[in-house]
Structures are given as C-alpha cells and as structure tokens.
Amino acid sequence: MNKSDIKKLLSNMCCSECKKDFDEESIVILRNEKDLIVIQIVCSNCGKSFGIAFLGTAGVKGDENKPLEFQTCPKPIDYDDVIEAHNFIDKLEKDWSKYIPDELKNK
C-alpha cells in the first residue's frame, strides 16, 4: 500500500480547519509492514494534525494496480435524520420496552 492508495481512502475528506482537500503530502507513513501500515494525517496547507491511523492490510485482495475496492455506502446521517429519530423516540409509549425481544433485554 502506498500514498496514492491511501489518498483514495481520504478522497471526499478535507481539513476541518482550512477546508483544503487531503493530498499525498497530507499522509506521513510512519511504519509499513507486511500486514500493517501506520500513518499520520496532517493538513498540507495549515498543518493541523488529525492523529495516527493503523490500517490493517491482511486479507486485502487485489493486484498491484488495484489494491482496494471501494463500496457505495449509504448517505451520512443528516439533520433531518436526527430530528426524525428524536420525534420517533419522543412519541414512544411509557412501556416501549415491550417491543424489545426478551433475549435482548438482559444483555
């Protein structure tokens, strides 16, 4: 796994401080072993550090040109989803726990 592969993971992400997209210069590889890569993410524009990430690469299938496959994920939770969940919970009856299956109640 190299910086351009990691950059693909960071696509659609930007610095929360200056809003600049992460680029290959934002990725500092601290350690690269057979099944593990340790990286630090630092904004190449303003220098804000986003901490260290441990990426396990064991079992990642792909050839040299396609090390990762990206999946389409559901849309992120937005403001309307939170309001909808709040309204749902707010309208629950006092005995709402009757809807929880018995095998899950004491876990």
VEXKEMI-573681 format. One record per residue (C-alpha): x, y negated, z negated; residue number from 0. Coordinates in Angstrom, 1 decimal. Layout:
% residues N
     px     py     pz num
      X      Y      Z NUM
...
This chain:
% residues 107
     px     py     pz num
    0.0    0.0    0.0   0
    1.4   -3.4    1.0   1
    0.5   -7.0    0.5   2
   -1.7   -7.1    3.7   3
   -3.7   -4.1    2.4   4
   -4.1   -5.8   -1.0   5
   -5.1   -9.1    0.7   6
   -8.0   -7.2    2.3   7
   -9.3   -6.4   -1.2   8
   -9.1  -10.1   -2.0   9
  -10.9  -11.2    1.1  10
  -14.0  -13.3    0.3  11
  -12.3  -14.3   -3.0  12
  -10.9  -17.7   -3.8  13
   -9.3  -19.6   -6.7  14
  -11.9  -20.7   -9.2  15
   -9.8  -23.8   -9.9  16
   -9.0  -25.3   -6.4  17
  -11.2  -23.0   -4.2  18
   -8.4  -22.0   -1.9  19
   -8.7  -18.5   -0.4  20
   -6.2  -16.0   -1.7  21
   -3.5  -15.2    0.8  22
   -0.5  -12.8    0.8  23
    1.5  -15.4   -1.1  24
   -1.1  -15.1   -3.9  25
   -0.1  -11.5   -4.5  26
    3.0  -10.6   -6.6  27
    3.8   -6.9   -6.6  28
    5.3   -6.1  -10.0  29
    5.6   -2.4   -9.5  30
    4.9    0.0   -6.7  31
    5.0    3.7   -7.4  32
    3.6    6.8   -5.7  33
    0.0    6.6   -7.1  34
    0.0    3.2   -8.8  35
    0.6   -0.4   -7.8  36
    0.8   -3.2  -10.3  37
    0.1   -6.7   -9.0  38
   -0.3  -10.2  -10.3  39
   -2.7  -12.6   -8.6  40
   -1.5  -16.3   -8.6  41
   -3.1  -19.0   -6.5  42
   -0.5  -20.1   -4.0  43
   -2.0  -23.6   -3.9  44
   -2.4  -24.6   -7.5  45
   -0.5  -21.9   -9.4  46
   -3.4  -20.7  -11.6  47
   -2.8  -17.1  -12.7  48
   -5.6  -14.5  -12.6  49
   -3.8  -11.9  -14.5  50
   -2.4   -8.5  -13.7  51
   -4.2   -5.6  -12.0  52
   -3.4   -1.9  -11.9  53
   -4.5   -0.3   -8.7  54
   -4.6    3.5   -8.6  55
   -3.9    4.8   -5.1  56
   -4.1    8.6   -5.9  57
   -6.7   10.2   -3.6  58
   -7.0    7.2   -1.3  59
   -7.4    8.8    2.1  60
   -6.3    7.2    5.3  61
   -3.5    6.9    7.7  62
   -0.7    4.4    7.7  63
   -2.8    1.9    9.7  64
   -6.0    2.3    7.7  65
   -5.2    2.8    4.0  66
   -8.5    1.6    2.7  67
  -12.1    1.8    3.8  68
  -14.5   -0.9    2.8  69
  -18.1   -0.3    2.0  70
  -21.0   -2.6    2.2  71
  -22.1   -3.5   -1.3  72
  -25.4   -4.8   -2.5  73
  -25.6   -8.6   -2.7  74
  -24.4  -10.1   -6.0  75
  -26.8  -10.8   -8.7  76
  -28.1  -14.4   -8.3  77
  -30.0  -16.9  -10.4  78
  -33.4  -15.6   -9.2  79
  -32.5  -12.0  -10.2  80
  -31.7  -13.2  -13.8  81
  -35.0  -15.1  -14.0  82
  -36.9  -12.1  -12.7  83
  -35.2   -9.8  -15.3  84
  -36.0  -12.4  -18.1  85
  -39.6  -12.6  -17.1  86
  -39.9   -8.8  -16.9  87
  -38.4   -8.4  -20.4  88
  -40.4  -11.3  -21.8  89
  -43.7   -9.5  -20.7  90
  -42.9   -6.2  -22.3  91
  -45.2   -5.0  -24.9  92
  -44.1   -4.5  -28.5  93
  -44.0   -0.8  -28.1  94
  -41.7   -1.0  -24.9  95
  -39.5    1.8  -26.2  96
  -42.3    4.3  -25.3  97
  -41.0    4.0  -21.7  98
  -37.5    5.3  -22.6  99
  -37.3    9.1  -22.2 100
  -36.8   10.9  -25.5 101
  -33.5   12.4  -24.5 102
  -32.0    8.9  -24.1 103
  -33.4    7.3  -27.3 104
  -30.7    8.6  -29.7 105
  -27.6    8.1  -27.6 106
